[in-house]
Amino acid sequence: MGYGYGSCMAHEITTGTVTANGVNFSYLECGTGPLALCLHGFPDSAHSWRHLLPALADAGFHAVAPFMRGYAPSSTAPDGMYQTGALSADANALHDALGGDSNAVIIGHDWGAPATYGAAGSAPDKWKRVVGMSVPPGPAMGLAFVTNPEQLKRSWYMYFFNVGLSNMVVPANDLAFIDMLWRDWSPGYAGEADAENCKASLRNPENLQAALGYYRATLGNGPRSETYDAIQAAGGGELTQPTLYLHGANDGCIGRDVGESVAALAPWASLQIVEGAGHFMQLEKPAEVNKLIIDWVTAI
């Protein structure tokens, strides 16, 4: 059954479910061929990939965008783990559950980006090519927290999510906080429908707590495991796969300067600044971003 986006491309987006790494995942999918796994971030949902999925299918891929652990209609994590190593383990388990092989590619945006780096670094034989978006690979993000006061200011919300007040503020007024982040992070983009897609995944308090758990496992006292720590560490260095990094020039969440630092701090990755786009570049500049990604993942 089609999902109703009415793409003019030859492939329609459908839905599916699969269990991987103990989580029941719901996903959007399109096409047949080698797996192209697309991982979303916050405050977002699998619908963010609605332009890219048919383009990947047209390029000969089985394109799949799961709702990440904790985001309805996927289940919350039975182990209560939301650190990025858990997200990476999910990606590697989804690779196997969805019939991926050594020709699979992985694409991640926002939280999906470090999840992608960890998956590719910890299981390099599973992923042929890598694309990260809006959260840089290597040490750039960590260094920005220490040396870049402007980025620290942009990242205020990450610290806010680690205090109890956030449990009341974020869900207030039908999650108006999420609408605010979309406006701030992609200036000039009319993202109300996309914010609503995210809110639909997080209106249940259990799901919202899961999404906030990503931040609490990173900067707070959220639960972690040595196994996931090791997977996470594997994504913190140089990846062996050809890696493309895309960053929106007008990103209000992570500054352009942080994105551009990839050239010096992770020179093994190919950096591309997308002009005229903010944080959610795959929705703001879909034709341009689709081409950059398709050209990368289909290169020999």
N, C-alpha and C positions, 0 to 999 in steps of 0.2 A: 504494500500500500504506500502511495506517495505521501510525503510529509506536507505538501501543499505550498512549497515555495515557488512553484511555477517557473523553474529555471528554463532558459531558452537553449540550454545545452542538451545533449543527447541523453543524459542520465538524470534520474530523479532521486531525491533523498528519501530514504526509508529509515525505519527504526528497527532496533534489535536489542536483545539482552544476552548477557553472558556472565558467568561467575569466574573471577580471576583473583588470586591472592586473597581469597576469603571475602571479597566484596562482590555484591550483585550489581553489575554495571548495566545501565541503559545507554544506548548510543545511537547516533545518527550515522548512516553509511551510504555510500554511493559507489557504483562501479565494481569491476572485477580486475584481478591481477595481483601484483605484489602489494603488500600492506603499506598504507601510508597512514600512520597514526597521528592524530591532531589533538593536542592537549590544551585545554583552556585554563584560565586563571581566575582571579577575583577582581572586581565583582562581575562575573561573567557566567557563561554557560556554553554548552556544545553548539548552540545556535550561532555563536560568533563565527563558526567556520562555514556558514551556509553558502558563501560565495566560493570558497576554496574547494569544498568537497566535490562539486560537479567538475571543476577545472582539473582536479587530480584524476577523477574518473575518466575524463576525456583524454588525459595523458596516459591512461592505461593502468591506473592504480585502483586497488580496493581501499577507498578512503573511508576512515572510521574516526568519528569524534565522540569519545565517551563523555558523559557527565562525570566529573571527577569524584573521587570518594567523598561522601558527605553531601553532595549536591543532588537533590531529588531530580529525577526519579531513581538515580543510583542510591544504594544503601549507604548508611553511615558505616564507619569502620568498626567491625566487631572487636578489634584489639585496641580501639581508642587512639590509634596512632595517626598523626597528620603531618609528621615531618616530611621534608622533601624526599628523603630516602625511601619512605613508604610509597610516595607517588611514583618514584622511579621503579620500585619493585612492582607496582601495579602495571606500569607500562610494559615491563618485560614479561609479566604474566599474561597481559592482554595480547602481546605478540604471539605467544604460544597458543592461547585459547582461540585466537582468530585465524590461525593457520599461517602465521608469518614465517618467512624464511630469510635467508641471508640477503635478499634483495629488498627487504623492508626499509622504509625511511621513517623518520620521526620528526615531528614539527611541534614546537611548544611555544606558547605565549604567556607572559606574566608568570604565575606559579608553574605553568606548564613548561616554561623554559628551563629552570633548574631541575625539574623532573626529567626533562629530556636529556640534559647533560649527565645526570646520574645514571639514567638508563643506558645511554650510549657508552659511558665510561665503565660501567660495571659489567656490561654484556656486549662487548664490541662486535661479536660475531652475529648478533641479531640485527644490527642496524647498519645499513650501507652508507647513508648520508643523513646529515643532521641540519635542522634549521631551528634557531632560537630567535625569539622576538621579545623586545621590550625589557628583558632582564638579561644583562650581559653575561657571557661565559667567563671563566677564569676568575681572577681576583678583583675585577673592577668594582663590583657591587660592595664587597666587604671593605675595600679601601676607601670607597666614597663615604661610607658611614663614619670612618675615622678621620678623614682629612678634608671632607667637603661639607662645610656648614650649610650651604644652600641645599644640598641633597638631604641632609639630615632634617632640614625644615620641611622639605617635600614629603618626607617619610614619617611625619608626625603620627599619622593614623596607625602605623605599625605598633608604636608604643602605646597609643591610646587603647588598642584592642587588648592590651595586656593588663588593663585596670578594670575593676568591677563595673565602673560606670558605663563602660561600653555595652554591657549586657542590657542596659535600659535605653541608651541613646540610639544604637544602631537599628533596632526594630521599631523605634517610635515613628508615628505618622506613616505607617505602611512602608517602612524601610526607606524613608526619604534620604537617609545618609548615603545610600547606594546611588540615588539620582544625582546627589551632589558630586560624588566621585567621578561619575561619567562626565559631568559638565566640566569639572576641573582638569581631568586627565586628557580629554580630547576636546580642546576648546573649539567651539564653532560647529561641532558635529551634533546633529539632532539624534541623540542616542536613547530617547525615551523608551522605544520598543525594546531595545537591547537591555536596558536597565530592568525593564519589566520581565524579560526572560530570566534574568538572574534572580529577581525577587521571587518569581514563581518557584525557583529551586530552593529558596532559603526562607520562605515564610514559616515553615514549621520550625519551632525553636530548636529542635534537635539538629536540623540541618544547618541553621545559622551558627549554632555552637561549633559544629564541625568546621565550617568555613573559618571562623575565628580561631579555631584550633591550629590552623596552618601557621598563624602568626605566633601563637602561644608556644608552639613547639620550636620556633625559630629564635624568638627573643625573650621568651618567658620560661615558665616551669612546666610547660606541656610535656606529656610523656614521650620518651624516646627509647630506642633500643640500640644495642651495639651493632646488630645486623644492619639496621637501616643507617646507622652512622657510617658504616663502612661503604655502603652503596653511595651515600651522599658524598663521602670523601672522594670516591672514584670519579665523580663528576666535577670536582673542583679544579682539576688540572687540565693539561692539554689532551684533547680528544684525538683518537687515531683516525676517525672518519673525517672526510671533508665536511667542514662546518660553516654555515652561513649565519651571520647575525644581522638582523634588521632592527632599526631603531627609528621611531618617528621624530622628525625634527622639532615638533611642537609638543612633545610628550610632557604633560604636567605632573606625571608621577615620578619618572626617573629622567633627569635632565639630559639634554642632548650632549652636554659635556661628558657625562658618565658613559653614554653610549659611544662617543668618539674615543674614549680612553681605551677601548678594546684594541684599537690599532697598535698601541704600545704595550698593553698588558696581556693581551691574548693574540699575538700576531699570527698564530696558526689558524685563526678564524678569519673569514672574509667578511668585512664590515660594509654595510650598505645603509646610509641614512636616507629615509623616505621623506622627501620634502613635502610640506603641506599637510602632514599627518601628525596626529598625536599618539596617545598610548594604544588606541584600538585601531591600528593602521589597516588591518585586514578588512575592516568595515568601512573605513574612511576612504581608502584608496584601493578598492578590491582588484581592479584590473591591473594596476601596477604591481601590487604585492603578489597577486596570483602569478604573474609572469616571472617575477624574481624567484619565487619558490619553485615553480614548475621547471624553469630553466636549470635550477640548481639540482633538483632531485632526479632529473632525467639526464644529466650530464654523465658522460662515460668516465 
